[in-house]
Amino acid sequence: MLGRSSSQRDGRGTSCTRVSDFPRELDESKLSAVIVSESENSPQLDYLVDGIVTLSLSHLEDRTVRSVVVNKLRGFRLPRQGALFSLDAGKFTLLPRVEFHFDRNGSMNPRLLSPVRNTQDSYSTGSPDLDVLLDGGIRKGSSLLLDVNSTVSPHSVKLLLDIMAANFINQGGTAFIIPYSIFSSQNVAESLKAYVGGSVLNERVRIAEFNQTLPDEKWRVKLTGKLLEDLAVFNNAWNELGAISSARALKYDFDKTVQLYGETLGLPGLAEIGAGIRDSGAVSVGVISRPTNLREELLRAVDYHLKMQTINGSLLIYGVKPITNVHGVKFGFERGYPRLSLTEIV
């Protein structure tokens, strides 16, 4: 009910306020009002009110996504009008906007990453929230695929991969890494060194590099782009890591692998590598972005399948295997190293 005035009467003889008089009466009474409309046929108040906010619900692959748009805010310039929000635990919570860290730690006092402990059957991702989304972490001997939309910054994906790798390595694990996207072996080594330390990097990390002109490093494994030759080099490095620790991780960019070796890698090659990882109790984490002939085969073969994309400035992640709701992603550096937290959209 908007209010009442003697200027107009309804059929029962009761005086009613005209919509156009409502702002004047509020101003005279020094009160503020919030008008809630749930119908598209409500009176048009755009020209009368100082601000308009629209809340809406949509779906992303049958999963709930909630949006808020500031349509009008008189007297203010709006650089960003839209955002996502959640009603988790009965509270209105805006999802954080993704920040592009561009290879900096984000902390004034960087420290080695303090790991989230593995369990007897599973490896932690380094994020308690992400472990919950995966029903307790990544089972030993299994594979996880990050399916990344083109709206996601490579720096955000790399930061997540760094957290997962450092958490694994700082519990005695070893890792073979094929750098993601635009990042070189040197770039990956420098960022991991900040979280695991130089001596650990040299001892328990091997990073692939396809540029033969770069100087030799203990952690650097030079590959030629020739499948049979590189498989032999990989197997030697993989076995070397296995002699150091039974906990091994393979982290790779699937698109880069297909780009280098073509479709000749094929399902038999993927199956052979996957079987070896499963039998040894190791874990593999891959990233895929582009459509390829092997994409569907890979999606069927992996144990965990997560999708990532950005909507209204918020980085989102949700599970296909297992099926989960959409979650907003936030990276924090308050402890001196990167941490990932999630907000479920409900």
C-alpha positions in Angstrom: 0.0 0.0 0.0 1.5 3.3 -1.1 -0.3 5.6 1.3 -3.5 7.6 1.6 -4.7 11.1 0.6 -8.0 13.0 0.5 -7.4 14.0 -3.1 -8.9 10.7 -4.4 -11.4 8.2 -3.3 -12.0 4.5 -4.2 -15.3 2.9 -4.7 -15.8 2.3 -0.9 -15.3 6.0 -0.1 -11.8 5.5 1.2 -9.2 8.1 0.3 -6.1 6.9 -1.6 -2.8 8.4 -2.5 -2.0 8.8 -6.1 1.3 7.2 -7.2 2.6 10.6 -8.4 2.0 12.1 -4.9 4.0 9.3 -3.1 7.5 10.8 -3.5 6.3 14.2 -2.2 4.7 12.7 0.9 7.9 10.7 1.6 10.0 13.9 1.3 7.7 15.8 3.6 7.7 13.1 6.2 11.5 12.6 6.0 11.1 8.9 5.6 12.6 6.4 3.2 10.8 3.6 1.5 11.6 0.4 -0.3 9.0 -0.7 -2.9 9.0 -4.4 -3.8 7.4 -5.4 -7.1 7.0 -9.0 -8.2 5.0 -8.4 -11.3 5.9 -7.2 -14.8 2.6 -5.3 -14.8 3.4 -3.1 -11.8 3.0 0.7 -12.1 6.0 2.3 -13.9 7.8 4.1 -11.1 11.1 4.6 -12.9 10.8 8.3 -13.2 9.7 8.7 -9.5 12.2 6.7 -7.5 15.9 7.4 -6.8 17.1 3.8 -7.4 16.0 0.6 -9.1 17.5 -2.8 -8.4 16.3 -6.0 -10.2 16.8 -9.5 -8.8 16.5 -12.4 -11.1 17.0 -16.2 -11.3 18.4 -18.1 -14.2 20.0 -21.5 -14.9 23.4 -22.6 -16.0 23.1 -26.2 -17.2 20.1 -26.7 -14.9 21.9 -25.1 -11.9 20.6 -22.0 -10.1 22.3 -18.7 -10.8 21.0 -15.5 -9.0 21.7 -12.1 -10.4 21.3 -8.5 -9.2 21.3 -5.5 -11.5 21.3 -1.9 -10.4 19.2 -0.3 -13.2 19.2 3.2 -11.7 20.9 5.0 -8.9 20.3 8.8 -9.1 23.3 11.0 -8.7 25.9 8.2 -9.1 27.8 6.8 -12.0 27.7 3.0 -12.2 30.9 1.5 -13.6 29.4 -2.0 -13.1 25.7 -2.6 -12.9 25.4 -6.4 -12.5 26.6 -9.0 -10.0 25.8 -12.5 -8.8 24.6 -13.4 -5.3 23.6 -16.3 -3.1 21.0 -16.9 -0.4 23.1 -19.6 1.3 22.2 -19.9 5.0 19.4 -17.4 4.5 21.7 -14.5 3.9 22.0 -12.2 0.9 25.7 -12.6 -0.1 27.3 -10.9 -3.2 29.8 -13.2 -4.9 33.2 -11.7 -5.2 34.5 -10.3 -8.4 37.5 -12.1 -9.9 40.8 -10.4 -9.5 43.6 -10.8 -12.0 46.8 -11.2 -10.0 49.2 -11.4 -12.9 51.9 -13.6 -11.3 52.2 -11.8 -8.1 51.8 -13.5 -4.7 49.3 -10.9 -3.5 50.8 -10.8 0.0 53.2 -8.3 1.5 54.9 -11.1 3.5 54.9 -14.2 1.3 55.3 -17.6 3.1 55.5 -21.2 2.1 52.1 -22.7 1.7 50.8 -24.6 4.7 49.0 -27.6 3.3 45.5 -28.9 3.9 46.2 -32.5 5.0 45.4 -35.4 2.7 43.4 -38.3 4.0 44.1 -42.0 3.8 42.2 -42.4 0.6 42.2 -38.9 -1.0 44.5 -36.0 -1.8 43.4 -32.6 -0.8 43.1 -29.8 -3.4 44.5 -27.3 -1.0 41.0 -25.8 -0.4 38.7 -27.3 2.2 35.7 -25.9 0.2 36.8 -27.5 -3.0 37.5 -30.8 -1.2 33.8 -30.7 0.0 32.6 -30.0 -3.5 34.6 -33.2 -4.6 33.1 -35.3 -1.8 36.3 -35.3 0.2 39.1 -34.4 -2.2 40.6 -36.3 -5.2 40.7 -40.1 -4.7 44.1 -41.6 -5.0 44.6 -43.2 -8.4 42.0 -40.9 -10.1 41.9 -38.1 -12.6 40.4 -34.6 -12.5 39.6 -32.4 -15.5 39.1 -28.6 -15.3 36.9 -27.6 -18.3 37.6 -23.9 -18.7 35.4 -21.5 -20.6 37.0 -18.8 -22.7 35.7 -16.1 -20.3 38.1 -17.3 -17.6 41.5 -15.6 -17.2 44.5 -18.0 -17.6 46.0 -16.4 -14.5 43.0 -17.5 -12.4 43.4 -21.1 -13.7 47.2 -21.1 -13.1 46.6 -19.8 -9.5 44.3 -22.7 -8.8 46.8 -25.2 -10.3 49.6 -23.6 -8.2 47.5 -24.1 -5.0 46.8 -27.7 -5.8 50.4 -28.5 -6.8 51.9 -26.8 -3.8 49.5 -28.5 -1.4 50.4 -31.8 -2.9 54.2 -31.2 -2.9 54.4 -29.8 0.6 53.1 -33.1 1.9 56.0 -35.0 0.4 54.5 -35.6 -3.0 56.2 -35.1 -6.4 54.8 -33.6 -9.6 55.4 -33.6 -13.3 53.9 -30.5 -14.9 53.2 -29.6 -18.5 52.6 -25.8 -18.2 49.2 -24.4 -18.8 48.3 -22.1 -21.7 50.6 -19.1 -22.1 53.0 -19.9 -19.3 56.6 -21.1 -19.6 58.4 -23.6 -17.5 60.4 -20.7 -15.9 57.1 -18.9 -15.0 55.7 -22.0 -13.4 58.9 -22.7 -11.5 59.2 -19.2 -10.1 55.6 -19.2 -8.8 55.9 -22.7 -7.3 59.2 -21.8 -5.7 57.5 -19.1 -3.7 55.1 -21.7 -2.2 57.3 -24.8 -1.8 60.9 -23.5 -1.6 63.9 -23.8 -4.0 65.3 -27.1 -2.7 61.9 -28.8 -2.8 61.4 -27.5 -6.3 64.6 -29.0 -7.5 64.1 -32.3 -5.7 60.4 -33.1 -6.3 59.2 -31.1 -9.3 59.8 -31.7 -13.0 58.4 -29.1 -15.5 58.2 -29.8 -19.2 59.8 -27.3 -21.6 59.7 -27.3 -25.4 62.3 -24.6 -26.0 65.6 -26.4 -26.4 67.6 -23.2 -26.1 66.8 -22.5 -22.5 69.5 -23.3 -19.9 69.4 -26.7 -18.1 67.8 -26.8 -14.6 67.3 -29.7 -12.4 63.5 -29.2 -12.4 63.4 -28.6 -16.2 62.7 -31.5 -18.6 63.3 -30.6 -22.2 60.9 -32.2 -24.7 61.1 -32.1 -28.5 57.5 -32.3 -29.6 58.1 -35.8 -31.1 55.7 -38.2 -29.4 57.8 -41.4 -29.1 60.9 -39.5 -27.9 59.0 -37.4 -25.4 57.2 -40.4 -24.0 60.5 -42.0 -23.2 61.8 -38.8 -21.5 58.5 -38.5 -19.6 58.7 -42.1 -18.4 62.2 -41.6 -17.1 61.3 -38.5 -15.2 58.1 -40.1 -13.9 60.0 -43.1 -12.6 62.6 -40.8 -11.1 59.9 -39.0 -9.2 58.4 -42.4 -8.1 61.7 -43.3 -6.5 61.5 -40.2 -4.4 57.8 -40.6 -3.3 54.9 -42.9 -4.0 52.7 -39.9 -4.1 52.9 -38.5 -7.7 50.9 -36.0 -9.6 50.7 -35.3 -13.3 49.4 -31.8 -14.2 48.9 -31.1 -17.9 47.3 -28.8 -20.5 45.4 -31.1 -22.7 45.0 -28.5 -25.5 48.7 -27.9 -25.6 49.3 -31.7 -25.7 47.0 -32.1 -28.7 48.5 -29.1 -30.4 52.0 -30.5 -30.1 51.3 -34.2 -30.8 48.1 -34.0 -32.8 45.3 -36.6 -32.7 48.0 -39.3 -32.9 48.0 -39.4 -29.1 44.6 -41.0 -29.3 42.5 -42.8 -26.8 45.0 -45.8 -26.5 47.7 -43.4 -25.4 45.4 -41.6 -22.9 44.2 -44.9 -21.6 47.7 -46.2 -21.1 48.8 -43.2 -19.2 45.6 -43.2 -17.1 45.9 -46.9 -16.3 49.5 -46.3 -15.1 48.4 -43.4 -12.9 45.5 -45.4 -11.5 47.6 -48.5 -10.7 50.3 -46.5 -9.0 47.8 -44.6 -6.8 49.0 -41.3 -8.4 46.7 -38.5 -9.5 46.3 -36.5 -12.7 44.9 -33.0 -13.1 44.3 -31.7 -16.7 42.9 -28.5 -18.2 40.9 -28.4 -21.4 39.5 -25.4 -23.2 39.1 -26.1 -26.9 36.9 -28.6 -28.8 38.9 -31.5 -30.2 38.2 -34.9 -31.5 39.5 -36.4 -28.3 37.5 -34.2 -26.0 34.5 -36.5 -25.6 36.8 -39.5 -25.1 38.6 -37.6 -22.4 35.4 -36.5 -20.7 34.2 -40.1 -20.5 37.5 -41.3 -19.1 38.1 -38.9 -16.2 36.8 -39.5 -12.7 36.2 -35.8 -11.8 34.9 -33.1 -14.2 34.7 -29.5 -13.1 33.6 -26.6 -15.3 34.8 -23.0 -14.8 33.5 -19.8 -16.3 33.1 -16.1 -15.5 29.6 -14.4 -15.4 29.1 -10.7 -14.4 32.7 -10.5 -13.2 32.5 -13.5 -10.9 34.5 -16.6 -11.4 32.3 -19.7 -11.1 33.0 -23.4 -10.7 30.7 -26.4 -10.6 30.8 -30.1 -10.9 29.6 -32.4 -13.7 31.3 -35.4 -12.0 30.1 -35.2 -9.3 27.0 -33.1 -10.0 27.1 -29.9 -7.8 25.5 -26.5 -7.6 27.4 -23.5 -9.0 29.9 -21.9 -6.6 31.6 -18.5 -6.7 35.4 -18.5 -6.4 37.5 -16.2 -4.2 41.3 -16.1 -3.9 42.8 -14.8 -0.7 46.4 -14.0 0.3 45.9 -13.1 4.0 48.2 -15.9 5.2 51.0 -15.1 2.9 50.1 -17.7 0.2 47.1 -18.2 -2.0 44.0 -19.8 -0.7 40.7 -20.6 -2.4 37.3 -20.3 -0.9 33.9 -21.0 -2.4 30.4 -19.6 -2.0 27.6 -21.9 -3.1 24.7 -20.3 -5.0 21.4 -21.4 -3.5 
